[in-house]
C-alpha cells in the first residue's frame, strides 16, 4: 500500500475501562489466548448491571490535588486518560508540541444534582401544576456553581490547564454521534493539512444514576444479571449494559510522526458518520455506504463492533457485518467494556489500533458467538451504531 505524508496515523493511545488502566493492560487483553475476564457490578445499581471503573491513582496524570478536587469524576477520567495518550505518544513533556496541538473532545452534559432531581420527582407526585413546580425548583434549589463546573467544554478546558494542550479546541455533544464526529473531524483536518497533530477522545462515568436514567427513560437498559452481548436476554430490559470508560487518541500526519520518530500503531484509511431513519433497511444501506469498497483479506480482518446491546439494533448489525465482512472475525467490544455513549467510538478505535499494533490474532470476546482468528489482524473495521441515532465506521490498517 502506498503511504502518503498526509496519512492519518495513531501514535498515542490513552484508554481506561473495567479491563484496566492504560494501553498495556488492554494490549494484553487483546493478545491473550482466552476471552477477557468479565468485570461487572450487578449490585450497586440493581436491577441495572454496570461495568465499573478500575482503581485509579488520579495523581499519576493530575498532579495537583486542587485540580483533582475541582473536577467531577467524568472530567477527572477524561483528563487522566488524555494524559495517558500524551505520555504514550511521547508528547507529555514537549511544551512546544502540546502548545500547538489541536484538541477535539466529545462530552455529555456533566453530572446532575441527584438530590434536586429526586426532590422534583417527589414533589411532582403531589401537584398537578408541574411546569410551575419545575420553574420554582430550578430557580431556588440549584447552585449556579454546579452548572459552571459541569459545562461540557470544561473537559477540554481542564485538559488544557493540566496538560498544557493549547492549540485549537472543539467540543462536540450528542451521545455516540459526538464521539464519531470528533474523530471524523480530527481525521479530515489532518488529511486536509489544517492540523499536524490532534488529541481527540471522550470519557463516560456510567456509575451514575442520571446516566442509567438516560437509558431507562426509553427502556433501553438491561436489567438483572449479565448475559452475552450477542444473545442478551430479551425478557430482561432493553439490552444495553453501560460501562465507565474513556479513550483518547493522538492522531498525526504521517509526515509529522515520522519526522519525530514516533511509534505508529495504525493508519486510519477512512472514517465516516451519518444519521437518519433506520426503517426498511436504511440503516444497513448507510453502513454499506460508510464501508465503501473495502476489499481486505477476511482472514486478517477484524470487525470491532460497538453494538450497544439494544436487542433489535444489535441483531441487525450482527447480520449486516456477517454479510458485508463474511469470513472476518467479529468482536463486540461492549461485551467486555460496556456501552460508553460518547466514548464508544474512540474506545473502539483505541482497541483496533492496539490490536493492529500487536500483530497478533484477537481472541473472541464471546466464545459462543465469535470465532477465533487464523492469524494476525492486518485490517480493522470499527463500527458504532448509536442506541437511538447516529452511525459511524472507520477502517484502519497495520503498518507494513
C-alpha positions in Angstrom: 0.0 0.0 0.0 1.3 3.4 -0.9 1.8 5.7 2.0 1.5 9.5 1.8 2.7 12.3 4.1 -0.8 13.3 5.0 -1.9 9.8 6.0 -3.6 10.0 9.4 -1.8 7.7 11.9 -2.4 6.9 15.5 0.7 7.4 17.7 -0.8 7.7 21.2 -3.4 5.7 23.0 -4.9 6.5 26.4 -7.6 4.1 27.5 -9.4 3.2 30.7 -12.2 0.6 31.1 -13.3 -2.0 33.5 -10.5 -4.1 31.9 -7.7 -1.9 33.3 -5.8 1.3 33.0 -3.6 2.2 30.0 -2.6 0.8 26.7 -0.6 -2.0 28.2 -3.5 -3.6 30.1 -5.7 -3.5 27.0 -3.0 -4.7 24.7 -2.5 -7.7 27.0 -6.3 -8.4 26.9 -6.2 -8.3 23.0 -3.3 -10.7 22.7 -4.4 -13.2 25.4 -5.2 -16.8 24.4 -8.6 -16.7 26.2 -11.6 -14.4 26.3 -11.3 -11.4 28.7 -12.5 -11.9 32.3 -15.9 -10.5 32.8 -15.9 -7.4 35.2 -19.4 -6.3 36.1 -21.2 -4.9 39.1 -24.8 -6.1 39.4 -25.4 -4.9 43.0 -24.8 -1.1 43.4 -27.5 0.0 40.9 -29.7 -3.1 41.0 -31.5 -4.1 38.8 -29.2 -2.4 36.4 -25.7 -4.0 35.8 -22.8 -1.7 35.0 -19.1 -2.3 34.0 -17.3 -0.3 36.7 -14.1 1.7 36.6 -10.9 0.0 37.9 -8.9 1.5 40.7 -7.2 4.7 39.5 -4.5 6.8 41.1 -5.5 10.2 39.7 -2.2 11.8 40.8 -0.4 9.8 38.1 -1.7 12.2 35.5 -3.3 15.0 37.6 -0.5 16.0 40.0 -2.2 18.9 41.8 -4.8 17.9 44.4 -6.6 21.2 43.8 -7.1 20.3 40.1 -8.5 17.0 41.1 -10.9 18.4 43.6 -12.5 21.0 41.3 -13.5 18.3 38.7 -16.3 15.8 38.9 -15.4 12.1 38.1 -16.2 12.3 34.4 -13.8 15.2 34.0 -11.1 13.5 36.1 -11.4 10.4 34.0 -11.1 12.4 30.7 -8.1 14.5 31.9 -6.4 11.4 33.3 -6.9 9.4 30.1 -5.8 12.3 27.9 -2.6 12.4 29.9 -2.1 8.7 29.2 -2.4 9.3 25.5 0.1 12.2 25.6 2.5 10.1 27.5 2.1 7.2 25.1 2.8 9.4 22.1 5.9 11.0 23.7 4.3 14.5 23.9 3.7 14.8 27.6 6.9 16.8 28.3 7.2 18.5 25.0 5.8 22.0 25.7 6.1 23.3 22.2 4.3 20.3 20.7 1.5 20.5 23.3 1.2 24.2 22.8 0.5 23.7 19.1 -1.6 20.6 19.5 -5.3 20.7 18.4 -7.9 19.1 20.7 -11.3 17.7 19.9 -13.5 16.3 22.7 -16.8 14.6 22.8 -18.7 15.3 26.1 -22.0 14.8 27.7 -23.9 17.3 29.8 -22.0 16.8 33.0 -23.2 15.3 36.3 -26.6 16.2 37.7 -27.6 17.2 41.2 -29.4 13.9 42.1 -30.9 15.3 45.3 -32.6 18.1 43.4 -33.8 15.7 40.7 -35.3 13.5 43.4 -36.9 16.4 45.1 -38.6 17.5 41.9 -39.9 14.0 41.2 -41.2 13.6 44.7 -43.0 17.0 44.7 -44.4 16.3 41.3 -46.3 13.3 42.7 -48.3 15.7 44.9 -49.1 18.5 42.4 -50.7 18.9 39.0 -49.0 22.3 38.1 -45.8 20.6 37.3 -44.5 23.2 34.9 -44.7 25.8 37.7 -43.2 23.4 40.2 -40.2 22.8 37.8 -39.6 26.6 37.4 -39.8 27.1 41.2 -37.3 24.4 42.0 -34.8 25.3 39.2 -34.7 28.9 40.5 -34.4 28.0 44.2 -32.7 24.7 44.6 -29.8 24.6 42.0 -26.4 26.2 42.7 -25.1 28.3 39.8 -21.6 27.0 40.6 -22.8 23.4 39.8 -23.6 24.4 36.2 -20.3 26.3 35.8 -18.4 23.2 37.0 -20.3 20.9 34.7 -20.1 22.8 31.4 -19.3 20.2 28.7 -16.4 22.2 27.3 -14.7 22.2 30.7 -13.3 18.7 29.9 -11.3 20.3 27.2 -10.5 23.3 29.4 -9.2 21.1 32.2 -7.0 19.1 29.7 -5.6 22.5 28.6 -4.9 23.5 32.2 -3.4 20.3 33.4 -1.6 19.1 30.3 -0.9 22.4 28.5 -2.6 21.4 25.3 -3.4 24.9 24.0 -3.9 24.7 20.2 -7.4 25.0 18.8 -10.2 23.3 20.9 -13.6 21.9 19.9 -16.2 20.1 21.9 -19.0 18.0 20.4 -22.2 17.0 22.2 -24.7 14.4 21.1 -24.3 10.9 22.5 -22.5 8.3 20.3 -22.6 10.6 17.3 -20.5 13.2 19.2 -17.6 10.7 19.5 -17.9 9.8 15.9 -17.9 13.5 14.7 -15.0 14.3 17.0 -12.7 11.7 15.5 -14.0 12.3 11.9 -13.3 16.0 12.2 -9.8 15.4 13.5 -9.1 12.9 10.7 -10.3 15.3 7.9 -8.4 18.3 9.3 -5.1 16.3 9.3 -5.8 14.9 5.8 -6.5 18.5 4.6 -3.3 19.9 6.1 -5.1 22.0 8.6 -3.6 20.2 11.5 -0.5 18.1 12.1 -1.2 16.6 15.5 -4.5 16.3 17.4 -5.7 15.0 20.7 -9.2 13.5 20.4 -11.4 11.5 22.7 -14.1 11.2 25.3 -14.9 9.8 28.8 -18.0 8.4 30.4 -18.6 7.5 34.0 -21.6 5.2 33.8 -21.8 4.6 37.5 -24.2 7.4 37.9 -28.0 7.3 38.5 -28.6 10.0 35.9 -26.7 8.1 33.2 -28.8 5.0 34.0 -31.9 7.1 33.9 -31.0 8.4 30.4 -31.1 4.9 29.1 -34.0 3.6 31.2 -36.2 6.6 30.1 -36.5 4.8 26.8 -36.5 1.3 28.3 -33.0 0.6 26.8 -31.0 -0.5 29.8 -30.6 -4.2 30.6 -31.9 -5.5 34.0 -30.9 -8.3 36.2 -27.7 -10.3 35.7 -25.3 -10.3 32.8 -26.0 -12.1 29.6 -23.7 -12.2 26.5 -23.9 -9.3 24.0 -24.9 -11.3 21.0 -27.6 -13.3 22.9 -28.8 -10.9 25.5 -32.0 -11.9 27.4 -34.9 -10.1 25.7 -37.1 -10.5 28.7 -34.6 -8.6 30.9 -34.9 -4.9 29.8 -33.7 -3.2 26.7 -30.3 -5.0 26.4 -27.8 -2.2 27.0 -25.2 -2.6 29.7 -23.3 0.6 30.3 -19.6 0.8 31.1 -17.4 3.5 32.7 -14.7 4.1 30.1 -12.5 6.7 28.4 -10.4 6.7 25.3 -8.1 9.5 23.9 -6.0 9.2 20.8 -3.1 11.2 19.4 -3.6 11.5 15.7 -0.8 12.8 13.5 0.0 13.2 9.9 2.4 10.5 8.8 5.0 13.2 7.9 4.8 14.7 11.4 5.0 11.3 13.1 7.9 10.1 11.0 9.9 13.3 11.4 9.9 12.9 15.2 10.5 9.1 15.0 7.2 8.2 16.7 5.8 4.7 17.0 2.8 4.3 14.7 0.1 1.9 15.9 -2.0 2.0 12.8 -3.2 4.1 9.9 -6.8 5.4 9.7 -7.6 4.8 6.0 -11.2 6.0 6.0 -13.8 7.3 8.5 -17.4 8.5 8.2 -20.5 9.1 10.2 -24.2 9.6 9.3 -27.6 9.5 10.8 -31.2 9.0 9.6 -34.2 6.9 9.5 -33.4 3.2 10.3 -36.5 1.6 8.9 -36.8 -0.5 5.7 -33.1 -1.4 5.5 -31.9 2.2 5.6 -29.5 1.5 8.5 -27.8 -1.3 6.6 -27.7 0.8 3.4 -25.9 3.6 5.3 -23.4 1.2 6.9 -22.7 -0.3 3.4 -22.0 3.2 2.1 -19.7 4.0 5.0 -17.8 0.8 4.5 -17.2 1.8 0.8 -15.4 -0.6 -1.4 -13.1 -2.2 1.2 -11.8 -5.5 -0.1 -9.5 -6.7 2.6 -8.4 -10.3 3.2 -11.1 -11.7 5.5 -8.5 -13.8 7.4 -6.7 -10.7 8.5 -9.7 -8.5 9.1 -11.3 -7.9 12.5 -14.5 -6.0 12.9 -14.7 -4.2 16.2 -18.4 -3.7 16.6 -19.6 -1.1 19.0 -23.0 -2.7 19.1 -24.8 -1.3 22.1 -26.7 -4.5 23.1 -30.1 -3.0 22.2 -31.9 -6.0 21.0 -33.1 -5.2 17.5 -30.2 -2.9 16.5 -27.6 -5.4 17.8 -29.2 -8.3 15.8 -29.3 -6.1 12.7 -25.7 -5.0 13.0 -24.5 -8.6 13.5 -26.4 -9.8 10.5 -25.1 -6.9 8.4 -21.4 -7.4 9.5 -21.8 -11.2 8.9 -22.8 -10.5 5.3 -20.6 -7.5 4.4 -17.5 -8.9 6.1 -18.1 -12.6 5.6 -15.2 -14.7 6.9 -13.8 -11.9 9.0 -13.6 -12.0 12.8 -16.4 -10.1 14.6 -15.6 -8.8 18.1 -18.4 -7.0 20.0 -16.3 -4.9 22.5 -19.4 -3.8 24.5 -19.4 -7.3 25.8 -16.1 -6.7 27.8 -16.2 -2.9 28.3 -19.9 -2.0 28.4 -21.5 0.7 26.3 -19.8 4.0 26.7 -22.0 6.6 24.9 -19.9 9.5 23.7 -16.7 7.5 24.3 -17.9 4.4 22.4 -16.4 5.1 19.0 -13.0 6.4 20.3 -12.9 3.3 22.6 -13.3 1.0 19.5 -10.6 2.9 17.6 -8.2 2.5 20.6 -8.8 -1.2 20.8 -8.5 -1.6 17.0 -5.2 0.3 16.9 -3.8 -1.8 19.8 -4.8 -5.0 18.0 -3.1 -3.9 14.8 0.0 -2.8 16.6 0.2 -6.1 18.4 0.4 -8.1 15.2 -1.4 -11.0 16.8 -4.9 -12.6 16.5 -7.6 -11.0 18.6 -9.3 -13.6 20.9 -13.1 -13.9 20.8 -14.9 -11.8 23.4 -17.9 -14.2 23.3 -16.7 -17.8 22.8 -20.2 -18.9 21.9 -20.8 -16.4 19.1 -17.4 -15.3 17.8 -14.8 -17.4 16.0 -11.0 -17.4 16.5 -8.8 -15.6 14.0 -6.4 -17.8 12.0 -3.7 -15.2 12.0 -2.7 -11.6 13.0 -5.0 -8.7 12.4 -3.9 -6.5 9.4 -7.1 -4.6 8.8 -9.7 -3.4 11.4 -13.2 -2.1 10.9 -14.7 -0.1 13.8 -18.4 0.4 13.9 -20.7 2.3 16.3 -24.5 2.3 15.9 -25.9 4.8 18.4 -28.6 3.4 20.8 -31.0 6.0 19.5 -29.4 7.7 16.4 -26.2 8.1 14.6 -23.8 5.6 13.0 -20.1 5.7 12.4 -17.5 3.4 10.7 -13.7 3.6 10.4 -11.2 1.4 8.5 -7.7 1.0 9.9 -4.7 -0.8 8.6 -1.5 -2.1 10.2 1.9 -0.7 9.4 3.8 -2.9 6.9 
